[in-house]
């Protein structure tokens, strides 16, 4: 069975026992036996001085701005890193001697937990305190897909110039951020054991914990790469339904037309879509009936989620050039050239050929930071 960094913590105790820790975690910070990180640290005699919560809160239940609070069980302050500030302040770090990060990522550049990690590393470097990462597997494996973020388009959903599907663990990304962004943090990564880059979460023998309220199973993590990419536009991507990221729709879509066109594209290899009518109970088009498609993964080995997403965007541009507000997709895409090609109605193959250059360059760039075969 694969072991995450948290399950190897006991072999790295000495420096931690000497420190008062600030812990950046949430409900995914669990051992293989589902013991919470905070309980584990207390059992091992490690002092915790403060907690820091990412997007969705420390219990992973919020889909809104996260307030500061107090942990009911320990009485520790919980400082939000998803509100007015997204980076620990020097005042908040005054009472801690080191920071420790343990959160399950899903492998998409715009999933914000890795941005929280990067900003916290910056704060640790400014405060001149060590930063520890308990590494966790990448649930969708080690493949690379999609364009690099433009250097001038970096944001909380694009912390660094990495591929949209980066294929790295949080520990590997921490090393890349530290070096390429010149953060200069005193970084220690406690690595996973037994994980190989071809492995997806269902091959690891680990319990699944929803990393966020709308990330409820592994299939959704894969589809998030290609479907979640467009949620900054006037599309429902299934939030407010039982199957987020497995649905795409809007009141102005005719489901049969979209399904028929999308199923014919080579970019849909490994997936099939069927027409669907649904009414979201929250988020975009709350309470409004939408038509669209339901997405089924039929062959995960064939599926390229980003390519599927580009095919989806191509169909929407062709069928609904006035209705779909495709111009609003630049935020998550974070690449002006790819966005311009999309807006111009470029064939999916052309966009993917252009992306291949970025993917090849990123594979070479990430090589020095990879820890797992």
Residue pairs with C-beta under 8 A, 6 or more apart in sequence:
1 32
1 194
1 204
1 205
1 206
2 137
2 192
2 193
2 194
2 195
2 199
2 204
2 205
2 206
3 32
3 192
3 193
3 194
4 31
4 32
4 134
4 135
4 136
4 137
4 192
4 206
5 102
5 133
5 134
5 135
5 136
5 171
5 189
5 190
5 191
5 192
6 29
6 30
6 31
6 37
6 40
6 102
6 134
6 136
6 190
7 31
7 32
7 193
8 190
8 191
8 192
8 193
9 16
9 40
9 44
9 134
9 190
10 44
12 188
12 190
13 44
13 46
15 98
15 130
15 188
16 46
16 98
16 100
16 132
17 44
17 45
17 46
18 97
19 46
19 47
19 96
19 97
19 98
19 130
20 47
20 48
20 49
20 95
20 96
20 97
20 98
21 41
21 46
21 47
21 48
21 49
21 96
21 97
21 98
21 99
21 100
22 48
22 49
22 50
22 51
22 52
22 88
22 92
22 93
22 96
22 98
22 99
22 100
23 37
23 38
23 41
23 48
23 50
23 51
23 52
23 99
23 100
23 102
24 51
24 52
24 53
24 54
24 81
24 99
24 100
24 101
24 102
24 103
24 116
24 117
24 120
25 37
25 38
25 51
25 52
25 53
25 58
25 100
25 101
25 102
25 103
26 53
26 54
26 56
26 57
26 58
26 59
26 60
26 103
27 58
27 59
27 60
27 61
27 209
28 60
28 102
28 103
28 104
28 136
28 209
28 211
29 36
29 37
29 38
29 102
29 103
29 104
29 134
30 36
30 37
30 207
30 209
31 37
31 40
32 206
32 207
34 207
35 43
37 102
37 134
38 48
38 51
38 71
38 73
38 74
41 48
42 48
42 74
48 74
48 76
49 76
49 95
49 96
50 76
50 77
50 78
50 79
50 92
50 95
50 96
51 58
51 71
51 76
51 77
51 78
51 79
52 78
52 79
52 80
52 81
52 88
52 92
52 99
52 120
53 66
53 78
53 79
53 80
53 81
53 82
54 66
54 81
54 82
54 103
54 112
54 113
54 116
55 66
55 82
55 112
55 113
55 116
55 212
56 62
56 63
56 66
56 82
56 212
56 213
57 66
57 80
57 82
58 69
58 71
58 78
60 210
60 211
60 212
60 213
61 213
62 213
63 213
63 214
63 239
63 282
65 80
65 82
65 83
66 80
66 81
66 82
66 83
67 80
67 83
68 77
68 78
68 79
68 80
68 83
69 77
69 78
69 80
70 76
70 77
70 78
71 77
71 78
79 88
79 92
81 87
81 88
81 116
81 119
81 120
82 112
82 116
86 115
86 116
86 119
86 156
87 119
87 120
87 122
87 123
88 99
88 119
88 120
88 123
89 123
90 123
90 126
90 127
93 99
93 123
93 124
93 127
93 129
96 129
97 129
97 130
98 124
98 129
98 130
98 131
98 132
99 120
99 123
99 124
99 129
99 130
99 131
99 132
100 131
100 132
100 133
100 134
101 117
101 120
101 131
101 132
101 133
101 134
101 170
101 174
102 133
102 134
102 136
103 113
103 116
103 117
103 136
103 170
103 211
104 113
104 136
104 139
104 209
104 211
105 111
105 113
105 114
105 136
105 138
105 169
105 170
105 173
105 211
106 138
106 139
106 140
106 211
106 215
106 221
106 224
107 138
107 139
107 140
107 141
107 165
107 166
107 167
107 168
107 221
107 225
108 164
108 165
108 166
108 224
108 225
108 228
109 146
109 149
109 157
109 158
109 159
109 162
109 163
109 164
109 165
109 166
109 334
110 157
110 158
110 164
110 228
110 229
110 332
110 334
111 211
111 212
111 224
112 156
112 157
113 170
113 211
114 159
114 170
114 173
115 156
115 157
115 158
115 159
117 133
117 170
117 173
117 174
117 177
118 159
118 160
118 173
118 174
118 177
118 181
118 183
119 159
120 131
121 131
121 174
121 177
121 178
121 183
121 185
121 187
122 183
122 185
124 130
124 131
124 185
124 186
125 131
125 183
125 184
125 185
125 186
128 186
129 186
130 185
130 186
130 187
130 188
131 174
131 185
131 186
131 187
131 188
132 187
132 188
132 189
132 190
133 170
133 171
133 174
133 187
133 188
133 189
133 190
134 190
135 169
135 170
135 171
135 172
135 189
135 190
135 191
135 192
135 371
136 169
136 170
136 171
136 192
137 169
137 192
137 195
137 199
137 201
137 204
137 206
138 167
138 168
138 169
138 197
139 200
139 201
139 218
139 221
140 165
140 200
140 201
140 218
140 221
140 222
140 225
140 305
141 167
141 197
141 198
141 199
141 200
142 167
142 168
142 197
142 198
142 372
143 165
143 167
144 163
144 165
144 166
144 167
144 359
144 362
144 363
144 366
145 163
145 164
145 165
145 225
145 304
145 305
145 306
145 307
145 355
145 359
146 163
146 164
146 165
146 225
146 306
146 355
146 358
146 359
147 163
147 164
147 333
147 334
147 335
147 337
147 338
147 354
147 355
147 358
148 161
148 162
148 163
148 335
148 358
148 361
148 362
149 158
149 160
149 161
149 162
149 164
149 334
149 335
150 161
150 334
150 335
150 336
151 161
153 330
153 334
153 335
153 336
154 160
154 161
154 334
155 331
155 334
157 331
157 332
157 334
158 332
158 334
159 177
160 173
160 176
160 177
160 180
160 181
161 180
162 168
162 173
162 176
162 362
162 366
163 358
163 359
163 362
164 225
164 229
164 306
164 333
165 225
165 305
165 306
166 173
166 362
166 366
167 197
167 366
168 176
168 366
168 369
168 370
169 192
169 195
169 371
169 372
171 189
171 190
171 191
171 192
171 371
172 189
172 366
172 369
172 370
172 371
172 372
173 369
174 187
174 189
175 187
175 189
175 369
176 365
176 366
176 369
177 183
178 184
178 185
178 187
179 368
179 369
180 365
189 371
191 371
191 372
192 372
194 204
195 204
195 372
196 372
196 373
197 370
197 372
197 373
200 218
200 300
201 208
201 218
201 221
202 218
208 217
208 218
210 216
211 221
214 220
214 238
214 239
214 244
214 245
215 221
215 224
215 244
215 245
216 244
219 246
219 297
220 243
220 244
220 245
220 246
222 297
222 300
222 303
222 305
223 245
223 246
223 295
223 297
223 305
223 308
224 245
224 305
225 305
225 306
225 309
226 305
226 306
226 307
226 308
226 309
226 310
226 312
227 237
227 238
227 245
227 246
227 248
227 295
227 308
227 309
227 312
228 237
228 245
228 332
229 306
229 309
229 329
229 332
229 333
230 237
230 248
230 309
230 312
230 313
230 316
230 329
230 332
231 237
231 239
231 284
231 332
232 328
232 329
232 331
232 332
233 324
233 325
233 326
233 328
233 329
234 250
234 284
234 323
234 324
234 325
234 328
235 248
235 249
235 250
235 284
235 316
235 324
236 247
236 248
236 249
236 250
236 278
236 280
236 283
236 284
236 285
236 290
236 292
237 244
237 245
237 247
237 248
237 284
238 244
238 245
238 246
238 247
238 248
238 249
238 278
238 280
239 280
239 282
239 283
239 284
240 280
240 281
240 282
240 283
240 286
241 247
241 278
241 280
241 281
243 294
246 294
246 295
246 296
247 276
247 278
247 292
247 293
247 294
247 295
248 258
248 292
248 293
248 295
248 312
249 255
249 276
249 277
249 278
249 285
249 290
249 291
249 292
249 293
250 285
250 290
250 291
250 292
250 323
250 324
251 285
251 288
251 289
251 290
251 291
252 320
252 323
252 324
253 290
253 291
253 292
253 316
253 319
253 320
253 323
254 291
254 319
255 275
255 276
255 277
255 291
255 292
255 293
256 275
257 319
258 273
258 275
258 292
258 293
258 315
258 316
258 319
259 273
259 274
259 275
259 293
261 315
261 318
261 319
262 268
262 273
262 293
262 311
262 312
262 315
263 272
263 273
265 311
265 314
265 315
265 348
266 311
266 348
266 349
267 304
267 307
267 308
267 310
267 311
267 314
267 348
267 352
268 308
268 311
269 299
269 302
269 303
269 304
269 307
270 297
270 298
270 299
270 300
270 301
270 302
270 303
270 304
270 308
271 295
271 296
271 297
271 298
271 303
271 308
272 295
272 296
272 298
273 293
273 294
273 295
273 296
274 293
274 294
274 296
275 291
275 292
275 293
275 294
276 291
276 292
276 293
276 294
277 289
277 290
277 291
278 289
278 290
278 292
279 285
279 287
279 288
279 289
279 290
280 286
280 287
280 288
280 290
281 287
295 308
297 303
306 355
307 348
307 352
310 342
310 348
310 351
310 352
311 348
313 326
313 329
313 342
314 342
314 345
314 346
314 347
314 348
316 324
316 326
317 324
317 326
317 342
317 343
317 345
318 345
321 345
326 342
326 343
327 343
329 339
329 342
330 336
330 339
333 339
333 342
335 358
337 354
338 351
338 354
338 355
341 350
341 351
341 354
342 351
